[in-house]
Amino acid sequence: GLLKDPGSNAWVKVLSSLDCKYSFEPQAIPCSITWRRNMPSTLSTLDGPMVKTEEEKEVLVLVEPEDFLKRLFSLTQPDLNQVLPLADLEGSSTKTYSLAVMGLDAYRRYVPGEWWCWGGSQWVEISVSALVVLQLWGNIEVLFLDTWQEFGQHVSALTKAIAKRPYKRQLESQELPFCTAGAWASGVRVEKDGTGLWQVWKRQIQQFNRVSPATAAAIAEAYPSPSLLLQAYEECSTEDEKRLLLSDIPVKLDVSRKDRRVGPDLSRRIYLFMVSTDPDLVLDLST
């Protein structure tokens, strides 16, 4: 049982370290663990809002090795009640059950038995088939553990996951406008006729260090696509001419500010980016 074994205090210690209340009570299924959550009620009193307790859907059942083996080999018929008698329990269809089997390997090694001491391959074939039946027919997960410490760690992880569930649901249901509605983060839609490609090209230029939207727009207006820019580079006669190709492009700024040009530094960086095949090349000499 959960408390009868001499080593079971190990999992109780793990349970005590959690930031939650626990109690040992009679359960509809022997040796099982269930979880309850205190929820604010819609009703209220003079002392404030009332709190209601709701039971979670998870049920963890500790199964002795001998009992598990006997029930496991009864799965020759599609009757899951032979493994876990749940059909007669009220609300059992809304629950999610998992089985924790403690010390199965040790039990098979040291306890003689005619049908559970078969050879390795035969045992694996039968046990895997039975576990598939449990998973597919009853949605029951089986966990094999060797020590009470492992059992406590599993209970701890399951408790934390259940505790975080409402927060995760709320987080998933919330809209994140800064991720989806932002002009930069939402991306650019490119139509089949090519509409939107100019915006993509402009944003690619803007990814260079110290490049404003106005500067990127000026370059994209002068050369509306990467292929046109590459074609312009091919028409240049010298390397210096290629590096300075974009430097004199005027950048339209606010009327209150003086106009300026792209400049030789950015022109050089874009040229190297477009033609270089060196993956380790540093484009920005100021970094």
Backbone as CSV, one residue per row, in Angstrom:
resi,resn,N_x,N_y,N_z,CA_x,CA_y,CA_z,C_x,C_y,C_z
1,GLY,0.821,-1.192,0.000,0.000,0.000,0.000,0.859,1.246,0.000
2,LEU,0.206,2.399,-0.027,0.924,3.662,-0.091,1.712,3.954,1.166
3,LEU,1.294,3.400,2.310,1.966,3.692,3.575,2.418,2.445,4.313
4,LYS,2.074,1.254,3.827,2.383,0.027,4.551,3.836,-0.390,4.383
5,ASP,4.416,-0.141,3.236,5.788,-0.565,2.976,6.758,0.236,3.837
6,PRO,7.808,-0.420,4.389,8.774,0.298,5.241,9.463,1.465,4.543
7,GLY,9.625,1.391,3.232,10.314,2.461,2.516,9.402,3.539,1.973
8,SER,8.106,3.438,2.252,7.162,4.386,1.669,7.297,5.793,2.229
9,ASN,8.000,5.936,3.366,8.176,7.286,3.919,9.005,8.176,2.986
10,ALA,9.749,7.555,2.048,10.567,8.338,1.118,9.691,9.196,0.216
11,TRP,8.582,8.648,-0.272,7.727,9.432,-1.158,6.899,10.437,-0.376
12,VAL,6.623,10.135,0.885,5.897,11.096,1.723,6.768,12.322,1.987
13,LYS,8.077,12.117,2.125,8.986,13.252,2.316,8.987,14.161,1.087
14,VAL,8.974,13.547,-0.097,8.907,14.342,-1.324,7.605,15.123,-1.373
15,LEU,6.522,14.478,-0.956,5.219,15.132,-0.941,5.205,16.306,0.021
16,SER,5.876,16.157,1.149,5.903,17.224,2.155,6.655,18.456,1.669
17,SER,7.545,18.278,0.708,8.327,19.413,0.206,7.550,20.272,-0.786
18,LEU,6.392,19.788,-1.231,5.597,20.542,-2.196,4.797,21.629,-1.497
19,ASP,4.517,22.675,-2.222,3.730,23.789,-1.684,2.245,23.495,-1.877
20,CYS,1.775,22.460,-1.195,0.364,22.087,-1.291,-0.029,21.304,-0.041
21,LYS,-1.322,21.221,0.201,-1.834,20.447,1.323,-2.133,19.028,0.857
22,TYR,-1.945,18.067,1.744,-2.271,16.692,1.397,-2.856,15.991,2.612
23,SER,-3.621,14.952,2.352,-4.237,14.167,3.424,-4.410,12.740,2.933
24,PHE,-4.500,11.811,3.869,-4.700,10.397,3.551,-6.129,10.028,3.923
25,GLU,-6.913,9.676,2.916,-8.333,9.396,3.096,-8.697,8.117,2.354
26,PRO,-9.786,7.451,2.759,-10.269,6.285,2.005,-10.673,6.698,0.586
27,GLN,-10.277,5.899,-0.393,-10.565,6.206,-1.788,-11.446,5.129,-2.394
28,ALA,-12.159,5.488,-3.465,-12.990,4.506,-4.158,-12.137,3.387,-4.734
29,ILE,-10.931,3.721,-5.192,-9.969,2.722,-5.660,-8.864,2.627,-4.620
30,PRO,-8.615,1.469,-4.052,-7.558,1.335,-3.038,-6.197,1.749,-3.595
31,CYS,-5.369,2.308,-2.731,-3.998,2.705,-3.085,-3.960,3.670,-4.277
32,SER,-4.843,4.626,-4.284,-4.879,5.599,-5.371,-4.671,7.008,-4.833
33,ILE,-4.232,7.891,-5.714,-3.999,9.293,-5.371,-4.852,10.155,-6.289
34,THR,-5.593,11.070,-5.702,-6.381,12.029,-6.467,-5.991,13.440,-6.041
35,TRP,-6.376,14.408,-6.838,-6.024,15.808,-6.580,-7.289,16.662,-6.538
36,ARG,-7.304,17.629,-5.643,-8.417,18.578,-5.558,-7.863,19.991,-5.627
37,ARG,-8.671,20.887,-6.148,-8.267,22.281,-6.292,-9.332,23.189,-5.684
38,ASN,-8.895,24.151,-4.882,-9.803,25.156,-4.335,-10.021,26.247,-5.371
39,MET,-11.290,26.473,-5.705,-11.651,27.450,-6.722,-12.579,28.496,-6.126
40,PRO,-12.465,29.766,-6.549,-13.407,30.783,-6.078,-14.807,30.501,-6.597
41,SER,-15.777,30.571,-5.714,-17.163,30.295,-6.079,-17.857,31.571,-6.525
42,THR,-18.922,31.395,-7.303,-19.713,32.554,-7.725,-20.543,33.103,-6.577
43,LEU,-20.736,32.282,-5.533,-21.485,32.723,-4.362,-20.562,33.463,-3.412
44,SER,-21.130,34.306,-2.596,-20.343,35.063,-1.627,-21.136,35.249,-0.346
45,THR,-20.429,35.507,0.725,-21.040,35.744,2.031,-20.580,37.098,2.548
46,LEU,-21.001,37.414,3.755,-20.578,38.675,4.364,-19.075,38.697,4.605
47,ASP,-18.498,37.510,4.761,-17.058,37.424,5.007,-16.232,37.480,3.722
48,GLY,-16.904,37.479,2.580,-16.176,37.515,1.322,-16.609,36.391,0.397
49,PRO,-15.936,36.214,-0.724,-16.303,35.161,-1.676,-16.061,33.767,-1.105
50,MET,-16.957,32.843,-1.455,-16.826,31.467,-0.997,-15.840,30.705,-1.887
51,VAL,-15.319,29.624,-1.350,-14.370,28.784,-2.074,-14.978,27.402,-2.245
52,LYS,-14.941,26.891,-3.462,-15.433,25.543,-3.723,-14.265,24.638,-4.092
53,THR,-14.424,23.363,-3.821,-13.375,22.383,-4.095,-13.787,21.511,-5.269
54,GLU,-12.927,21.433,-6.265,-13.182,20.600,-7.435,-12.110,19.528,-7.536
55,GLU,-12.533,18.329,-7.895,-11.595,17.216,-8.036,-11.067,17.171,-9.461
56,GLU,-9.757,17.027,-9.583,-9.134,16.940,-10.901,-9.408,15.573,-11.526
57,LYS,-9.174,15.480,-12.836,-9.508,14.251,-13.554,-8.451,13.163,-13.395
58,GLU,-7.237,13.529,-12.981,-6.153,12.543,-12.881,-6.330,11.634,-11.668
59,VAL,-6.087,10.351,-11.872,-6.076,9.370,-10.786,-4.848,8.484,-10.978
60,LEU,-3.985,8.455,-9.977,-2.787,7.612,-10.012,-2.996,6.440,-9.067
61,VAL,-2.868,5.229,-9.596,-3.137,4.020,-8.815,-1.846,3.230,-8.645
62,LEU,-1.505,2.935,-7.403,-0.346,2.092,-7.115,-0.777,0.636,-7.149
63,VAL,-0.086,-0.173,-7.954,-0.453,-1.573,-8.137,0.720,-2.447,-7.723
64,GLU,0.444,-3.459,-6.911,1.479,-4.410,-6.505,1.891,-5.271,-7.699
65,PRO,3.162,-5.676,-7.782,3.625,-6.465,-8.930,2.824,-7.745,-9.153
66,GLU,2.565,-8.488,-8.082,1.828,-9.745,-8.233,0.430,-9.494,-8.777
67,ASP,-0.243,-8.507,-8.227,-1.595,-8.188,-8.672,-1.588,-7.720,-10.123
68,PHE,-0.588,-6.927,-10.488,-0.508,-6.428,-11.855,-0.287,-7.566,-12.843
69,LEU,0.602,-8.505,-12.497,0.882,-9.620,-13.400,-0.341,-10.509,-13.589
70,LYS,-1.045,-10.769,-12.507,-2.238,-11.606,-12.620,-3.281,-10.943,-13.513
71,ARG,-3.464,-9.657,-13.338,-4.458,-8.947,-14.143,-3.972,-8.747,-15.579
72,LEU,-2.669,-8.604,-15.740,-2.110,-8.380,-17.066,-2.417,-9.548,-17.990
73,PHE,-2.258,-10.765,-17.498,-2.455,-11.942,-18.334,-3.924,-12.305,-18.489
74,SER,-4.796,-11.561,-17.841,-6.223,-11.773,-18.045,-6.746,-10.946,-19.211
75,LEU,-5.871,-10.211,-19.875,-6.292,-9.354,-20.976,-6.448,-10.113,-22.290
76,THR,-6.640,-11.421,-22.206,-6.924,-12.175,-23.420,-8.310,-11.836,-23.943
77,GLN,-9.136,-11.259,-23.084,-10.445,-10.781,-23.484,-10.477,-9.264,-23.314
78,PRO,-11.271,-8.572,-24.139,-11.321,-7.102,-24.048,-12.089,-6.636,-22.827
79,ASP,-11.547,-6.909,-21.656,-12.215,-6.547,-20.413,-11.216,-5.840,-19.523
80,LEU,-11.208,-4.532,-19.572,-10.258,-3.768,-18.778,-10.568,-3.825,-17.300
81,ASN,-11.770,-4.228,-16.934,-12.094,-4.329,-15.515,-11.241,-5.380,-14.816
82,GLN,-10.652,-6.292,-15.597,-9.752,-7.273,-15.000,-8.458,-6.619,-14.529
83,VAL,-8.097,-5.505,-15.134,-6.885,-4.807,-14.736,-7.183,-3.724,-13.718
84,LEU,-8.266,-3.010,-13.941,-8.620,-1.912,-13.054,-10.141,-1.826,-12.991
85,PRO,-10.762,-2.211,-11.885,-12.224,-2.222,-11.791,-12.786,-0.808,-11.695
86,LEU,-13.112,-0.233,-12.857,-13.552,1.155,-12.892,-14.991,1.327,-13.347
87,ALA,-15.535,0.358,-14.028,-16.812,0.553,-14.698,-17.933,0.905,-13.733
88,ASP,-17.880,0.382,-12.525,-18.965,0.610,-11.581,-18.783,1.876,-10.764
89,LEU,-17.691,2.602,-10.983,-17.434,3.809,-10.202,-18.129,5.005,-10.833
90,GLU,-18.751,5.811,-10.004,-19.454,6.988,-10.494,-18.452,7.997,-11.062
91,GLY,-18.707,8.450,-12.281,-17.851,9.452,-12.906,-16.545,8.909,-13.436
92,SER,-16.409,7.582,-13.531,-15.132,7.011,-13.970,-14.813,7.357,-15.418
93,SER,-15.829,7.593,-16.239,-15.593,7.885,-17.650,-14.929,9.236,-17.861
94,THR,-15.014,10.124,-16.880,-14.407,11.454,-17.009,-13.004,11.506,-16.427
95,LYS,-12.517,10.407,-15.896,-11.212,10.381,-15.245,-10.124,9.906,-16.209
96,THR,-8.904,10.298,-15.894,-7.730,9.829,-16.623,-6.872,9.024,-15.660
97,TYR,-6.784,7.718,-15.898,-6.105,6.826,-14.968,-4.701,6.500,-15.448
98,SER,-3.804,6.356,-14.492,-2.461,5.853,-14.763,-2.080,4.901,-13.639
99,LEU,-1.312,3.881,-13.993,-0.895,2.862,-13.030,0.588,3.003,-12.744
100,ALA,0.953,2.897,-11.489,2.353,2.874,-11.078,2.633,1.506,-10.463
101,VAL,3.492,0.739,-11.112,3.826,-0.607,-10.648,5.209,-0.551,-10.013
102,MET,5.275,-0.893,-8.742,6.525,-0.788,-7.986,7.274,-2.111,-7.943
103,GLY,8.551,-2.119,-8.343,9.426,-3.267,-8.169,9.062,-4.486,-8.973
104,LEU,8.592,-4.307,-10.197,8.168,-5.453,-11.000,9.342,-6.348,-11.376
105,ASP,10.451,-5.764,-11.814,11.602,-6.576,-12.223,12.142,-7.406,-11.064
106,ALA,12.243,-6.796,-9.899,12.726,-7.528,-8.728,11.772,-8.652,-8.362
107,TYR,10.495,-8.416,-8.495,9.504,-9.441,-8.171,9.623,-10.630,-9.118
108,ARG,9.796,-10.377,-10.413,9.901,-11.459,-11.380,11.175,-12.270,-11.182
109,ARG,12.222,-11.628,-10.683,13.490,-12.344,-10.486,13.458,-13.250,-9.256
110,TYR,12.844,-12.784,-8.188,12.987,-13.476,-6.906,11.756,-14.248,-6.465
111,VAL,10.626,-14.070,-7.138,9.422,-14.803,-6.760,9.119,-15.818,-7.844
112,PRO,9.094,-17.119,-7.505,8.827,-18.136,-8.523,7.396,-18.036,-9.033
113,GLY,7.233,-18.250,-10.309,5.898,-18.230,-10.891,5.942,-18.909,-12.239
114,GLU,4.938,-19.678,-12.537,4.961,-20.485,-13.744,4.847,-19.644,-15.006
115,TRP,3.961,-18.598,-14.969,3.687,-17.892,-16.212,4.361,-16.539,-16.306
116,TRP,4.881,-15.979,-15.202,5.571,-14.695,-15.343,7.087,-14.844,-15.322
117,CYS,7.578,-16.096,-15.288,9.023,-16.329,-15.342,9.425,-16.926,-16.690
118,TRP,8.621,-16.659,-17.721,8.977,-17.128,-19.051,10.222,-16.422,-19.564
119,GLY,10.685,-16.897,-20.703,11.865,-16.292,-21.304,11.642,-14.837,-21.668
120,GLY,12.767,-14.143,-21.879,12.705,-12.702,-22.095,11.853,-12.301,-23.281
121,SER,12.062,-12.931,-24.450,11.335,-12.516,-25.647,9.845,-12.787,-25.519
122,GLN,9.490,-13.937,-24.922,8.074,-14.266,-24.763,7.403,-13.314,-23.785
123,TRP,8.122,-12.982,-22.707,7.582,-12.046,-21.717,7.385,-10.658,-22.322
124,VAL,8.374,-10.207,-23.086,8.277,-8.877,-23.691,7.103,-8.809,-24.652
125,GLU,6.920,-9.865,-25.467,5.836,-9.870,-26.445,4.475,-9.786,-25.765
126,ILE,4.289,-10.570,-24.707,2.997,-10.579,-24.015,2.765,-9.272,-23.277
127,SER,3.781,-8.787,-22.572,3.609,-7.573,-21.777,3.359,-6.360,-22.660
128,VAL,4.087,-6.266,-23.786,3.885,-5.131,-24.688,2.483,-5.160,-25.276
129,SER,2.012,-6.343,-25.658,0.661,-6.452,-26.207,-0.383,-6.007,-25.193
130,ALA,-0.189,-6.414,-23.947,-1.141,-6.033,-22.906,-1.116,-4.536,-22.641
131,LEU,0.065,-3.942,-22.649,0.170,-2.504,-22.411,-0.461,-1.708,-23.548
132,VAL,-0.348,-2.226,-24.772,-1.005,-1.567,-25.900,-2.518,-1.602,-25.728
133,VAL,-3.026,-2.738,-25.247,-4.461,-2.848,-24.986,-4.892,-1.814,-23.959
134,LEU,-4.122,-1.686,-22.896,-4.443,-0.707,-21.854,-4.456,0.714,-22.412
135,GLN,-3.464,1.027,-23.217,-3.343,2.393,-23.732,-4.445,2.715,-24.729
136,LEU,-4.741,1.781,-25.636,-5.693,2.057,-26.705,-7.134,1.926,-26.247
137,TRP,-7.445,0.891,-25.484,-8.826,0.673,-25.075,-9.218,1.540,-23.885
138,GLY,-8.330,1.655,-22.938,-8.711,2.365,-21.721,-8.006,3.678,-21.499
139,ASN,-7.093,4.069,-22.428,-6.307,5.296,-22.258,-5.617,5.304,-20.895
140,ILE,-5.075,4.154,-20.525,-4.420,3.987,-19.229,-2.918,3.869,-19.451
141,GLU,-2.169,4.750,-18.833,-0.711,4.726,-18.929,-0.143,3.927,-17.765
142,VAL,0.861,3.115,-18.048,1.487,2.288,-17.017,2.924,2.748,-16.829
143,LEU,3.280,2.997,-15.576,4.623,3.469,-15.235,5.285,2.435,-14.335
144,PHE,6.466,1.975,-14.725,7.197,0.981,-13.936,8.300,1.685,-13.151
145,LEU,8.274,1.520,-11.834,9.221,2.194,-10.951,9.928,1.171,-10.073
146,ASP,11.151,1.507,-9.679,11.942,0.592,-8.853,11.961,0.989,-7.385
147,THR,11.862,2.275,-7.086,11.995,2.731,-5.697,10.869,3.692,-5.347
148,TRP,10.671,3.863,-4.034,9.680,4.818,-3.554,10.112,6.248,-3.846
149,GLN,11.411,6.468,-3.930,11.900,7.795,-4.280,11.441,8.177,-5.686
150,GLU,11.522,7.230,-6.623,11.048,7.483,-7.982,9.545,7.732,-7.990
151,PHE,8.820,6.990,-7.166,7.374,7.196,-7.074,7.061,8.604,-6.577
152,GLY,7.802,9.044,-5.559,7.603,10.388,-5.032,7.912,11.456,-6.059
153,GLN,8.972,11.248,-6.839,9.325,12.221,-7.877,8.244,12.298,-8.952
154,HIS,7.653,11.149,-9.280,6.573,11.149,-10.271,5.342,11.872,-9.728
155,VAL,4.993,11.613,-8.481,3.853,12.306,-7.863,4.113,13.806,-7.817
156,SER,5.347,14.182,-7.499,5.705,15.598,-7.438,5.553,16.263,-8.806
157,ALA,6.076,15.622,-9.851,5.985,16.194,-11.200,4.537,16.298,-11.658
158,LEU,3.742,15.270,-11.348,2.338,15.280,-11.742,1.569,16.361,-10.994
159,THR,1.880,16.537,-9.714,1.218,17.572,-8.913,1.522,18.961,-9.455
160,LYS,2.773,19.211,-9.801,3.147,20.524,-10.342,2.471,20.779,-11.686
161,ALA,2.382,19.741,-12.515,1.740,19.906,-13.819,0.256,20.225,-13.666
162,ILE,-0.399,19.551,-12.727,-1.821,19.815,-12.483,-2.014,21.219,-11.930
163,ALA,-1.126,21.645,-11.040,-1.246,22.975,-10.438,-1.101,24.077,-11.481
164,LYS,-0.258,23.863,-12.487,-0.002,24.900,-13.497,-1.032,24.904,-14.623
165,ARG,-1.911,23.922,-14.657,-2.823,23.793,-15.789,-3.698,25.030,-16.025
166,PRO,-4.363,25.595,-15.004,-5.194,26.788,-15.265,-4.395,27.958,-15.823
167,TYR,-3.180,28.140,-15.310,-2.346,29.243,-15.802,-2.001,29.041,-17.270
168,LYS,-1.661,27.801,-17.655,-1.310,27.532,-19.045,-2.515,27.731,-19.956
169,ARG,-3.702,27.305,-19.481,-4.905,27.501,-20.289,-5.184,28.985,-20.507
170,GLN,-5.030,29.763,-19.454,-5.264,31.196,-19.568,-4.250,31.839,-20.506
171,LEU,-2.999,31.393,-20.410,-1.949,31.948,-21.261,-2.204,31.622,-22.723
172,GLU,-2.665,30.397,-22.993,-2.923,29.994,-24.369,-4.124,30.717,-24.961
173,SER,-5.079,31.090,-24.110,-6.283,31.746,-24.600,-6.103,33.239,-24.806
174,GLN,-5.049,33.801,-24.235,-4.825,35.235,-24.358,-4.255,35.577,-25.726
175,GLU,-4.716,36.688,-26.256,-4.154,37.188,-27.502,-2.887,37.976,-27.210
176,LEU,-1.914,37.819,-28.072,-0.649,38.523,-27.917,-0.488,39.471,-29.099
177,PRO,-1.089,40.657,-29.006,-1.060,41.563,-30.154,0.327,42.015,-30.541
178,PHE,1.243,42.049,-29.576,2.583,42.499,-29.929,3.309,41.485,-30.793
179,CYS,2.802,40.238,-30.835,3.421,39.224,-31.689,2.729,39.107,-33.043
180,THR,1.418,39.316,-33.063,0.666,39.043,-34.285,0.225,40.286,-35.026
181,ALA,0.008,41.383,-34.308,-0.539,42.567,-34.959,0.528,43.583,-35.327
182,GLY,1.737,43.419,-34.804,2.791,44.383,-35.088,3.189,44.352,-36.552
183,ALA,3.466,45.510,-37.103,3.790,45.584,-38.531,5.062,44.823,-38.855
184,TRP,6.050,44.860,-37.939,7.313,44.170,-38.195,7.188,42.676,-37.936
185,ALA,6.548,42.308,-36.809,6.502,40.902,-36.415,5.548,40.090,-37.267
186,SER,4.533,40.723,-37.852,3.524,39.965,-38.577,4.015,39.478,-39.930
187,GLY,5.131,40.012,-40.427,5.643,39.584,-41.709,4.929,40.265,-42.862
188,VAL,5.336,39.928,-44.059,4.760,40.525,-45.266,4.119,39.425,-46.083
189,ARG,2.900,39.655,-46.487,2.207,38.680,-47.314,2.612,38.881,-48.777
190,VAL,3.079,37.824,-49.389,3.485,37.876,-50.792,2.434,37.148,-51.623
191,GLU,1.838,37.874,-52.555,0.808,37.290,-53.404,1.437,36.542,-54.579
192,LYS,0.598,35.797,-55.290,1.087,35.028,-56.426,1.616,35.916,-57.548
193,ASP,1.078,37.137,-57.641,1.542,38.038,-58.693,2.797,38.803,-58.308
194,GLY,3.369,38.503,-57.115,4.598,39.147,-56.685,4.402,40.351,-55.795
195,THR,3.143,40.736,-55.560,2.880,41.867,-54.674,3.396,41.556,-53.269
196,GLY,4.178,42.436,-52.733,4.751,42.232,-51.406,6.231,41.932,-51.424
197,LEU,6.760,41.545,-52.581,8.188,41.226,-52.657,9.056,42.457,-52.391
198,TRP,8.566,43.624,-52.837,9.343,44.845,-52.599,9.463,45.125,-51.108
199,GLN,8.366,44.888,-50.351,8.405,45.088,-48.903,9.372,44.112,-48.238
200,VAL,9.397,42.869,-48.728,10.334,41.878,-48.185,11.774,42.318,-48.427
201,TRP,12.049,42.796,-49.619,13.389,43.257,-49.977,13.795,44.450,-49.114
202,LYS,12.880,45.370,-48.910,13.173,46.545,-48.084,13.482,46.131,-46.644
203,ARG,12.714,45.194,-46.122,12.953,44.752,-44.741,14.275,44.003,-44.617
204,GLN,14.649,43.296,-45.661,15.942,42.617,-45.626,17.078,43.630,-45.546
205,ILE,16.965,44.707,-46.294,17.984,45.761,-46.224,17.992,46.404,-44.842
206,GLN,16.818,46.552,-44.258,16.717,47.212,-42.957,17.344,46.384,-41.841
207,GLN,17.569,45.098,-42.073,18.189,44.254,-41.056,19.675,44.547,-40.883
208,PHE,20.276,45.252,-41.809,21.668,45.659,-41.618,21.754,46.610,-40.429
209,ASN,22.890,46.567,-39.760,23.094,47.417,-38.589,23.076,48.899,-38.973
210,ARG,22.372,49.697,-38.162,22.290,51.150,-38.319,21.646,51.560,-39.650
211,VAL,20.604,50.862,-40.048,19.871,51.200,-41.271,18.438,51.565,-40.895
212,SER,18.046,52.775,-41.192,16.702,53.252,-40.872,15.714,52.800,-41.940
213,PRO,14.416,52.815,-41.640,13.415,52.482,-42.665,13.509,53.382,-43.893
214,ALA,13.833,54.658,-43.677,13.945,55.585,-44.811,15.107,55.208,-45.724
215,THR,16.229,54.821,-45.129,17.392,54.419,-45.930,17.100,53.144,-46.710
216,ALA,16.476,52.168,-46.039,16.133,50.913,-46.714,15.166,51.166,-47.860
217,ALA,14.201,52.060,-47.640,13.237,52.371,-48.698,13.912,53.044,-49.883
218,ALA,14.875,53.912,-49.610,15.577,54.605,-50.700,16.339,53.622,-51.581
219,ILE,17.013,52.655,-50.961,17.767,51.658,-51.737,16.813,50.764,-52.518
220,ALA,15.718,50.355,-51.871,14.754,49.474,-52.535,14.046,50.179,-53.684
221,GLU,13.866,51.476,-53.574,13.257,52.221,-54.681,14.223,52.338,-55.862
222,ALA,15.517,52.496,-55.557,16.506,52.595,-56.635,16.709,51.253,-57.323
223,TYR,16.690,50.184,-56.546,16.861,48.826,-57.076,15.765,47.951,-56.457
224,PRO,14.617,47.815,-57.121,13.427,47.190,-56.527,13.543,45.702,-56.227
225,SER,14.635,45.052,-56.602,14.790,43.630,-56.298,16.265,43.291,-56.193
226,PRO,16.623,42.209,-55.502,18.032,41.804,-55.411,18.644,41.510,-56.777
227,SER,17.854,40.930,-57.683,18.403,40.592,-59.002,18.782,41.840,-59.789
228,LEU,17.982,42.906,-59.642,18.327,44.153,-60.327,19.598,44.763,-59.755
229,LEU,19.790,44.631,-58.443,21.015,45.149,-57.834,22.225,44.353,-58.298
230,LEU,22.097,43.030,-58.368,23.204,42.201,-58.856,23.532,42.535,-60.311
231,GLN,22.508,42.790,-61.090,22.733,43.167,-62.486,23.496,44.486,-62.583
232,ALA,23.184,45.416,-61.668,23.891,46.704,-61.657,25.350,46.521,-61.273
233,TYR,25.612,45.596,-60.327,27.000,45.319,-59.954,27.785,44.767,-61.145
234,GLU,27.162,43.901,-61.932,27.848,43.303,-63.082,28.194,44.345,-64.140
235,GLU,27.403,45.391,-64.192,27.647,46.433,-65.191,28.749,47.401,-64.772
236,CYS,29.173,47.340,-63.498,30.267,48.206,-63.032,31.597,47.674,-63.566
237,SER,32.511,48.568,-63.877,33.786,48.169,-64.483,34.880,47.896,-63.468
238,THR,34.809,48.507,-62.273,35.857,48.314,-61.265,35.240,47.892,-59.938
239,GLU,36.113,47.369,-59.068,35.670,46.938,-57.746,35.242,48.132,-56.901
240,ASP,35.965,49.228,-57.000,35.601,50.421,-56.230,34.240,50.960,-56.664
241,GLU,33.980,50.900,-57.937,32.683,51.370,-58.438,31.539,50.531,-57.875
242,LYS,31.788,49.236,-57.739,30.767,48.353,-57.172,30.519,48.677,-55.701
243,ARG,31.614,48.900,-54.946,31.474,49.183,-53.518,30.722,50.494,-53.271
244,LEU,30.904,51.459,-54.163,30.305,52.783,-53.965,29.019,52.976,-54.762
245,LEU,28.498,51.904,-55.329,27.334,52.018,-56.209,26.140,52.675,-55.512
246,LEU,25.917,52.339,-54.254,24.733,52.829,-53.541,24.998,54.085,-52.725
247,SER,26.222,54.514,-52.652,26.591,55.561,-51.691,25.911,56.897,-51.955
248,ASP,25.627,57.240,-53.216,25.063,58.554,-53.536,23.536,58.553,-53.649
249,ILE,22.899,57.445,-53.288,21.430,57.419,-53.339,20.875,58.340,-52.260
250,PRO,20.023,59.315,-52.611,19.482,60.227,-51.603,18.443,59.536,-50.722
251,VAL,18.466,59.895,-49.448,17.515,59.353,-48.468,16.553,60.462,-48.090
252,LYS,15.269,60.226,-48.290,14.256,61.229,-47.982,13.973,61.231,-46.484
253,LEU,14.205,62.362,-45.857,13.977,62.500,-44.427,12.844,63.480,-44.180
254,ASP,12.563,63.711,-42.903,11.546,64.677,-42.506,11.916,66.052,-43.064
255,VAL,10.893,66.848,-43.355,11.131,68.173,-43.936,11.948,69.059,-43.016
256,SER,11.912,68.772,-41.722,12.643,69.603,-40.764,14.112,69.243,-40.694
257,ARG,14.509,68.167,-41.368,15.899,67.727,-41.306,16.534,67.791,-42.691
258,LYS,17.828,67.859,-42.716,18.566,67.934,-43.974,18.587,66.566,-44.649
259,ASP,18.518,66.588,-45.961,18.615,65.342,-46.711,20.032,64.788,-46.606
260,ARG,20.122,63.480,-46.686,21.440,62.853,-46.669,21.450,61.715,-47.673
261,ARG,22.581,61.022,-47.739,22.730,59.937,-48.700,23.053,58.629,-47.975
262,VAL,22.989,57.548,-48.723,23.239,56.225,-48.135,24.634,56.160,-47.545
263,GLY,25.628,56.645,-48.245,26.988,56.676,-47.732,27.810,55.473,-48.152
264,PRO,29.140,55.628,-48.144,30.028,54.557,-48.629,30.062,53.326,-47.722
265,ASP,29.890,53.501,-46.405,29.999,52.354,-45.496,28.881,51.349,-45.740
266,LEU,27.646,51.815,-45.752,26.523,50.906,-45.993,26.567,50.349,-47.409
267,SER,26.976,51.164,-48.367,27.092,50.686,-49.742,28.070,49.517,-49.826
268,ARG,29.202,49.642,-49.126,30.196,48.564,-49.113,29.638,47.312,-48.453
269,ARG,28.931,47.463,-47.318,28.400,46.305,-46.597,27.376,45.542,-47.430
270,ILE,26.506,46.281,-48.095,25.498,45.612,-48.921,26.153,44.907,-50.105
271,TYR,27.157,45.507,-50.684,27.851,44.880,-51.809,28.501,43.563,-51.380
272,LEU,29.209,43.595,-50.254,29.857,42.369,-49.780,28.820,41.296,-49.439
273,PHE,27.717,41.715,-48.862,26.655,40.762,-48.531,26.106,40.094,-49.792
274,MET,25.982,40.846,-50.853,25.371,40.326,-52.075,26.304,39.417,-52.867
275,VAL,27.607,39.642,-52.791,28.515,38.914,-53.684,29.457,37.956,-52.967
276,SER,29.674,38.129,-51.667,30.672,37.313,-50.979,30.157,35.894,-50.742
277,THR,31.069,34.931,-50.821,30.758,33.531,-50.518,31.431,33.070,-49.230
278,ASP,32.023,34.008,-48.498,32.712,33.689,-47.251,31.719,33.785,-46.091
279,PRO,31.363,32.662,-45.445,30.381,32.713,-44.355,30.904,33.402,-43.103
280,ASP,32.221,33.529,-42.962,32.815,34.156,-41.779,33.172,35.624,-42.004
281,LEU,32.798,36.162,-43.130,33.147,37.548,-43.438,32.406,38.512,-42.510
282,VAL,33.131,39.447,-41.921,32.538,40.472,-41.059,32.187,41.669,-41.924
283,LEU,30.899,41.980,-42.012,30.457,43.081,-42.861,30.638,44.428,-42.187
284,ASP,30.346,44.476,-40.884,30.381,45.751,-40.169,31.716,45.882,-39.450
285,LEU,32.576,46.744,-39.930,33.907,46.903,-39.338,33.860,47.602,-37.991
286,SER,32.747,48.237,-37.661,32.644,48.969,-36.396,32.263,48.080,-35.236
287,THR,31.890,46.815,-35.489,31.484,45.915,-34.405,32.675,45.128,-33.888
